[in-house]
Amino acid sequence: MLSVTSAQLEGWLALLAFPMARILGFVGAAPVFGNNAVPRRIKLMVGLAITLGLLPVVPSAPPEAIDSWSGILILFQQTLIGIAMGLVLRVVFAALDLMGEIISLQMGLSFATFFDPVAGGQTAVVGEFLTLLATLVFLSLNGHLLMIDALARSFEWLPVSATLPHKGGWLILARFGASIFASGLLMALPIVTALLITNIALGVLTRAAPQLNLFAIGFPITLTVGFGVLLLALSHLAPLLQYFYDAGFTTLADLLRALR
């Protein structure tokens, strides 16, 4: 007859719960997986499936009971590490949101907003379009599989332990967020420059012919130029997104190594 002691049961629960805390934190914060449109039950099922799939390659967890203070600390620590890993990749998509917001403001489409359940607020139409396009490019590059691979490698680079993570890793996350903010601004600069030249030309035209109604002809011209330059820029957007995705996964590896 098979007999299981309470110590063995606690060890099996710890072996499952500690890695699952990091994986669920990652699933909740990462793009695609952490979409607010996905039900929480589905997220839990995805996290459990990834945990069971990665369990054979995950190093053994420390012999700590889940209901002890040290076990609770490890659960909180692993959840925080998973959220930080997901935020690194989500910051890349935030650059596209910033790019869309800047373009919408310059084109005069700041009023063209709708409620986005993913962001939990009002989002510009251009920004939502660019985010959807970036998500499709991310999936076409097997980004979801790369996230699972990075999650599996994270247990090799930063095993589950009771020691506190090094504080230098959080600085890497903050610096990467600052660089992505600058990148979103740089991506919007070509369209902003074209719209600036258009507005200057409209100003000169209004000065030369005061009888023209600037509000009647300015808005259609600005929209036409903005969408035209955006259409020309879309052909160069995929290689740029691939570069940002590579930078995101590289920063993710640097973050895990710095937290050791």
C-alpha positions in Angstrom: 0.0 0.0 0.0 1.3 3.4 -1.0 1.8 5.7 2.0 2.6 9.4 1.8 3.9 11.4 4.8 3.0 15.0 5.5 6.7 16.0 4.9 6.6 14.4 1.4 3.4 16.1 0.6 4.7 19.5 1.7 7.8 18.9 -0.4 5.7 18.1 -3.5 3.6 21.2 -2.9 6.7 23.4 -2.6 8.1 21.9 -5.8 5.0 23.0 -7.6 4.0 26.2 -5.8 7.3 28.1 -5.9 7.9 27.9 -9.7 4.2 28.4 -10.3 4.3 31.7 -8.4 7.0 33.1 -10.8 5.1 31.7 -13.9 1.8 33.1 -12.8 3.4 36.5 -12.2 4.9 36.4 -15.6 1.7 35.3 -17.3 -0.2 38.1 -15.6 2.2 40.9 -16.6 3.6 39.7 -20.0 2.1 40.8 -23.3 -0.3 38.4 -25.1 -0.7 36.2 -22.0 -1.5 39.1 -19.7 -4.1 40.7 -21.9 -7.1 41.9 -19.8 -9.5 40.5 -22.4 -8.3 36.9 -21.5 -10.3 35.5 -18.5 -8.5 34.9 -15.3 -9.5 31.3 -15.4 -7.7 30.9 -18.7 -4.6 32.6 -17.4 -4.6 30.2 -14.4 -4.9 27.3 -16.7 -2.1 28.5 -19.0 0.1 29.1 -15.9 -0.6 25.7 -14.6 0.1 24.1 -18.0 3.4 25.9 -18.4 4.3 24.9 -14.8 3.6 21.2 -15.4 5.5 21.4 -18.7 8.6 23.0 -17.2 8.6 21.1 -13.9 11.0 18.4 -15.1 13.7 20.9 -16.0 13.2 23.2 -13.0 15.9 22.9 -10.3 14.8 21.6 -7.0 13.1 24.1 -4.7 14.5 24.9 -1.2 13.1 22.6 1.5 10.7 25.2 3.0 7.1 24.7 4.0 4.6 26.8 2.1 2.7 27.9 5.2 5.9 29.1 7.0 7.2 32.7 7.0 10.1 31.7 4.8 7.8 29.9 2.3 5.5 32.9 2.1 8.6 35.2 1.5 9.7 32.9 -1.3 6.3 32.9 -2.9 6.2 36.7 -2.8 9.7 37.0 -4.1 9.0 34.6 -7.1 5.8 36.4 -7.9 7.7 39.7 -8.0 10.4 38.3 -10.2 7.8 37.0 -12.7 6.0 40.4 -12.8 9.4 42.1 -13.5 10.1 39.7 -16.3 6.7 40.4 -17.9 7.1 44.1 -17.5 10.3 44.0 -19.5 8.5 42.7 -22.5 5.4 44.9 -21.9 7.5 48.0 -22.0 8.3 47.3 -25.7 4.6 47.5 -26.5 4.3 50.6 -24.5 6.6 52.3 -27.0 4.1 51.6 -29.7 1.3 53.1 -27.5 3.4 56.3 -27.1 4.1 56.5 -30.8 0.4 56.2 -31.6 -0.5 58.9 -29.0 2.0 61.3 -30.4 0.9 60.7 -34.0 -2.8 61.1 -33.0 -2.1 64.5 -31.3 -0.2 65.8 -34.3 -2.8 64.6 -36.8 -5.6 66.2 -34.9 -7.1 62.8 -33.9 -6.8 63.3 -30.2 -10.6 63.1 -30.0 -10.7 59.8 -31.8 -10.4 57.6 -28.7 -12.3 54.6 -27.4 -12.3 52.6 -24.2 -9.6 49.9 -24.3 -10.2 47.1 -21.8 -6.5 46.1 -22.1 -5.2 49.5 -21.0 -8.2 50.1 -18.7 -8.8 53.6 -20.1 -9.2 55.7 -23.2 -6.8 54.9 -26.0 -6.1 56.6 -29.3 -7.2 54.7 -32.5 -3.8 55.0 -34.1 -2.1 53.7 -31.0 -4.5 50.7 -30.8 -3.8 50.0 -34.5 -0.1 50.0 -34.0 -0.3 47.8 -30.8 -2.4 45.3 -32.7 0.1 45.3 -35.5 3.0 44.8 -33.1 1.1 41.9 -31.5 0.7 40.2 -34.8 4.3 40.7 -35.7 5.3 39.3 -32.2 3.2 36.2 -32.8 4.6 35.7 -36.3 8.1 35.8 -34.9 7.1 33.0 -32.4 7.5 35.5 -29.6 5.1 33.6 -27.4 7.4 30.5 -27.7 10.4 32.6 -26.9 8.7 33.9 -23.8 8.2 30.3 -22.6 11.8 29.5 -23.4 13.0 32.5 -21.5 10.8 31.5 -18.6 12.4 28.1 -18.6 15.9 29.5 -18.7 15.1 31.9 -15.9 15.1 29.0 -13.4 18.7 28.2 -14.5 19.9 31.8 -14.4 18.0 32.7 -11.2 17.0 29.5 -9.3 14.3 29.5 -6.6 16.0 30.4 -3.3 15.3 32.1 0.0 18.0 34.8 -0.7 16.8 38.2 -1.6 17.4 39.4 -5.2 20.1 41.9 -5.8 18.8 45.5 -6.1 20.9 46.2 -9.2 18.4 44.3 -11.4 15.6 46.8 -10.8 17.8 49.6 -12.2 18.2 47.7 -15.4 14.4 47.6 -15.7 14.1 51.3 -15.1 16.8 52.2 -17.6 15.3 49.9 -20.2 11.9 51.7 -19.7 13.6 55.1 -20.3 15.3 53.9 -23.5 12.1 52.5 -24.8 10.3 55.8 -24.1 13.0 57.5 -26.2 12.6 54.9 -28.9 8.9 55.5 -29.1 9.5 59.2 -29.6 12.1 58.6 -32.3 9.8 56.2 -34.2 7.1 59.0 -34.3 9.6 61.7 -35.4 9.3 61.1 -39.2 5.6 61.5 -39.1 5.7 64.4 -36.7 8.3 66.1 -39.0 6.1 65.7 -42.0 3.1 67.0 -40.2 5.1 70.0 -38.9 6.1 70.9 -42.4 2.5 70.6 -43.5 1.4 72.9 -40.8 4.1 75.4 -41.7 3.0 75.3 -45.3 -0.7 75.8 -44.3 0.4 78.8 -42.2 2.2 80.3 -45.1 -0.7 79.6 -47.4 -3.1 81.3 -45.0 -0.9 84.3 -44.7 -0.7 84.6 -48.5 -4.5 84.1 -49.0 -6.3 85.2 -45.9 -9.7 84.5 -47.5 -9.0 80.7 -47.2 -10.7 78.9 -44.3 -7.8 77.2 -42.6 -10.1 74.9 -40.5 -11.9 73.7 -43.6 -8.8 72.7 -45.6 -6.2 72.2 -42.9 -7.8 69.1 -41.2 -8.3 67.0 -44.4 -4.8 67.9 -45.6 -3.2 67.0 -42.2 -5.1 63.7 -42.1 -4.1 62.8 -45.6 -0.4 63.6 -45.0 -0.4 61.8 -41.7 -2.0 58.6 -43.0 0.2 58.7 -46.1 3.5 58.9 -44.2 2.2 56.3 -41.8 1.5 54.0 -44.7 5.0 54.5 -46.1 6.5 53.8 -42.6 4.6 50.5 -42.1 6.9 48.7 -44.5 9.9 49.6 -42.3 8.1 48.9 -39.0 8.6 45.1 -38.9 12.4 45.1 -38.8 12.3 47.8 -36.2 9.9 45.8 -34.1 12.1 42.8 -34.4 15.1 44.8 -33.1 13.0 46.0 -30.1 11.9 42.4 -29.3 15.5 41.3 -29.4 16.5 44.1 -27.1 13.6 43.1 -24.8 14.7 39.5 -24.5 18.4 40.6 -24.1 17.3 42.9 -21.3 15.3 40.1 -19.7 18.4 37.9 -19.6 20.5 40.8 -18.1 17.8 41.4 -15.5 17.8 37.8 -14.3 21.6 37.7 -14.2 21.7 41.0 -12.2 19.1 39.8 -9.7 21.4 36.9 -8.7 
